[in-house]
Amino acid sequence: MPSTVRPPAALPPNFSSLEFRDALGMFATGVTIVTARDAQGTFIGLTANSFNSVSLTPPLVLWSLARSAGSMAAFSTGSHYAINILSADQQDLAKQFASRGADRFSGVQFEVGSGGAPLLQGAAATFECFNRSRYEEGDHVIFVGEVERCAHRAGASPLLFHGGKFYAEHPL
C-alpha cells in the first residue's frame, strides 16, 4: 500500500480575503447571541453565527470570536457564558447585538441563567456553558463550552443567515 506524503505546510491561498468571505457566506447558518458578564458584573453580548455542536458526552459546543473583539477579555477570563439561538422573529435583536457603540441590552427581555449569563426571551434554544477551553487559530479564538443546562422551544423556527442576509421565512 503506498504511503501518503503530506506537504510540510499548507499552500498559500489563491484567492483574496473578500473572495474567501463571499464563499463562506454561501454556507447557511443559524444566528446566535452569545452572552456573559464581565469581571465588573456588566452584561455583554454579541451576534455570532460561528456555532456548532462538538460532543454529546460530555455535552460540548463551540463558537469563535475575533481576537480584536472588545469583549475578548471578558469571554476569555469569564467562567460562564450562554449561547442563545435566535428564532425567526428576532432579526432586530441580531442587528442590535451586532451594532457598535450602542447599549446592546437596551429594551431586551432576559433572565439570568445559573452561571450568571443572560438568557434571551424568545430564543429558539439556549445553552448555558462552562467556559471549558479556548484555542487560538488565525485571527480568531475558538471557545469550547461544556453545556450545563439547555432548553428549547419546540416548533420554533430559526433565524438563518446566508450570503450576507437574514432569512426568517423558509420551508421546514
C-alpha positions as CSV (number, residue, x, y, z in Angstrom):
1,M,0.0,0.0,0.0
2,P,1.6,3.3,-1.0
3,S,2.1,5.8,1.8
4,T,0.6,9.3,1.6
5,V,3.2,12.0,1.7
6,R,2.0,15.2,3.4
7,P,3.4,18.6,2.4
8,P,5.2,20.3,5.3
9,A,2.8,23.3,5.2
10,A,-0.4,24.5,3.5
11,L,-0.1,26.1,0.1
12,P,-0.6,29.9,0.1
13,P,-4.2,30.9,-0.8
14,N,-5.0,31.6,-4.4
15,F,-7.9,33.9,-3.5
16,S,-8.5,37.3,-1.8
17,S,-10.0,37.8,1.7
18,L,-13.1,39.1,0.1
19,E,-13.4,36.0,-2.2
20,F,-13.0,33.8,0.9
21,R,-15.6,35.7,2.9
22,D,-18.1,35.5,0.0
23,A,-17.5,31.8,-0.4
24,L,-18.0,31.3,3.4
25,G,-21.3,33.3,3.1
26,M,-22.7,30.5,0.9
27,F,-22.9,28.3,3.9
28,A,-26.3,29.0,5.5
29,T,-26.1,29.2,9.3
30,G,-28.3,29.8,12.3
31,V,-27.8,33.0,14.2
32,T,-26.9,33.2,17.9
33,I,-26.2,35.8,20.5
34,V,-23.5,34.8,23.0
35,T,-23.9,36.5,26.4
36,A,-22.0,36.7,29.6
37,R,-21.0,39.0,32.4
38,D,-17.6,40.7,32.6
39,A,-15.5,41.0,35.7
40,Q,-17.4,44.1,36.9
41,G,-20.7,42.3,36.5
42,T,-21.8,44.1,33.4
43,F,-23.8,42.1,30.8
44,I,-22.1,41.7,27.5
45,G,-23.3,40.0,24.3
46,L,-22.6,39.8,20.6
47,T,-24.2,38.3,17.5
48,A,-22.4,35.2,16.2
49,N,-23.0,32.6,13.5
50,S,-19.9,30.5,14.3
51,F,-21.7,28.0,16.5
52,N,-21.6,24.2,16.3
53,S,-22.0,21.1,18.3
54,V,-18.9,19.1,19.3
55,S,-19.8,16.2,21.5
56,L,-22.8,14.6,23.2
57,T,-20.8,13.0,26.0
58,P,-19.7,15.3,27.6
59,P,-22.1,17.9,26.1
60,L,-19.8,20.3,24.3
61,V,-20.5,23.2,21.8
62,L,-18.1,25.7,20.2
63,W,-18.2,29.2,18.8
64,S,-15.4,31.6,17.7
65,L,-14.6,35.3,18.3
66,A,-12.2,37.7,16.5
67,R,-9.1,38.3,18.6
68,S,-9.7,42.0,18.0
69,A,-13.2,42.0,19.6
70,G,-13.7,44.4,22.5
71,S,-15.3,41.6,24.5
72,M,-12.4,39.2,24.1
73,A,-11.0,39.7,27.6
74,A,-14.4,39.1,29.2
75,F,-15.1,35.9,27.3
76,S,-11.5,34.7,27.8
77,T,-11.5,35.1,31.5
78,G,-15.1,34.5,32.5
79,S,-16.2,31.1,33.8
80,H,-19.6,31.0,32.1
81,Y,-21.5,32.2,29.0
82,A,-24.8,31.5,27.3
83,I,-25.5,30.8,23.6
84,N,-28.9,31.9,22.6
85,I,-30.1,30.5,19.2
86,L,-32.4,33.1,17.7
87,S,-35.8,32.4,16.4
88,A,-37.1,33.7,13.1
89,D,-38.7,36.8,14.6
90,Q,-35.5,38.0,16.3
91,Q,-33.8,39.6,13.3
92,D,-33.8,43.1,15.0
93,L,-32.2,41.6,18.1
94,A,-29.4,40.1,15.9
95,K,-28.8,43.5,14.4
96,Q,-28.9,45.2,17.8
97,F,-26.2,42.9,19.2
98,A,-24.1,43.3,16.1
99,S,-24.0,47.1,16.4
100,R,-21.1,49.0,17.8
101,G,-21.3,51.6,20.5
102,A,-24.9,51.0,21.4
103,D,-26.3,49.6,24.7
104,R,-27.0,46.1,23.3
105,F,-29.2,45.2,26.2
106,S,-31.5,48.2,25.9
107,G,-35.1,47.1,25.8
108,V,-34.1,43.4,25.8
109,Q,-36.0,41.0,27.9
110,F,-34.0,38.2,29.5
111,E,-33.5,36.2,32.7
112,V,-30.2,35.5,34.3
113,G,-29.1,31.9,34.0
114,S,-27.5,29.8,36.8
115,G,-24.0,30.8,35.5
116,G,-24.8,34.5,35.5
117,A,-25.2,34.9,31.7
118,P,-28.4,36.4,30.2
119,L,-30.8,34.0,28.6
120,L,-32.8,35.9,26.0
121,Q,-36.5,35.7,26.0
122,G,-38.0,34.2,22.8
123,A,-34.8,32.4,21.8
124,A,-35.4,29.1,19.9
125,A,-32.9,27.4,22.2
126,T,-30.4,28.4,25.0
127,F,-27.2,26.7,26.1
128,E,-25.7,27.6,29.5
129,C,-22.0,26.8,29.2
130,F,-18.9,26.5,31.4
131,N,-16.0,28.1,29.6
132,R,-14.1,24.9,29.2
133,S,-11.3,25.7,26.7
134,R,-10.0,28.1,24.1
135,Y,-7.9,27.6,21.0
136,E,-6.2,30.4,19.2
137,E,-6.3,29.9,15.4
138,G,-5.6,32.6,12.9
139,D,-7.4,35.9,13.7
140,H,-10.0,34.2,16.0
141,V,-10.2,32.3,19.2
142,I,-12.3,29.1,19.3
143,F,-14.3,28.7,22.5
144,V,-15.4,25.3,23.6
145,G,-18.2,25.3,26.2
146,E,-19.4,22.5,28.4
147,V,-23.1,22.7,28.4
148,E,-24.5,22.7,32.0
149,R,-28.1,23.5,31.1
150,C,-30.1,23.7,27.8
151,A,-33.6,24.5,26.8
152,H,-35.6,24.9,23.5
153,R,-39.0,26.0,22.3
154,A,-40.5,23.1,20.4
155,G,-41.6,24.1,16.9
156,A,-39.7,27.4,16.9
157,S,-38.4,28.5,13.5
158,P,-34.8,29.6,13.5
159,L,-33.3,32.8,12.1
160,L,-30.9,32.0,9.3
161,F,-28.1,33.9,7.7
162,H,-26.9,33.3,4.1
163,G,-25.0,35.4,1.6
164,G,-24.9,38.4,4.0
165,K,-28.7,38.4,4.5
166,F,-31.1,37.2,7.2
167,Y,-33.8,34.8,6.3
168,A,-36.8,34.3,8.6
169,E,-39.3,32.7,6.2
170,H,-38.3,29.3,5.0
171,P,-40.0,25.9,4.4
172,L,-39.3,23.4,7.2
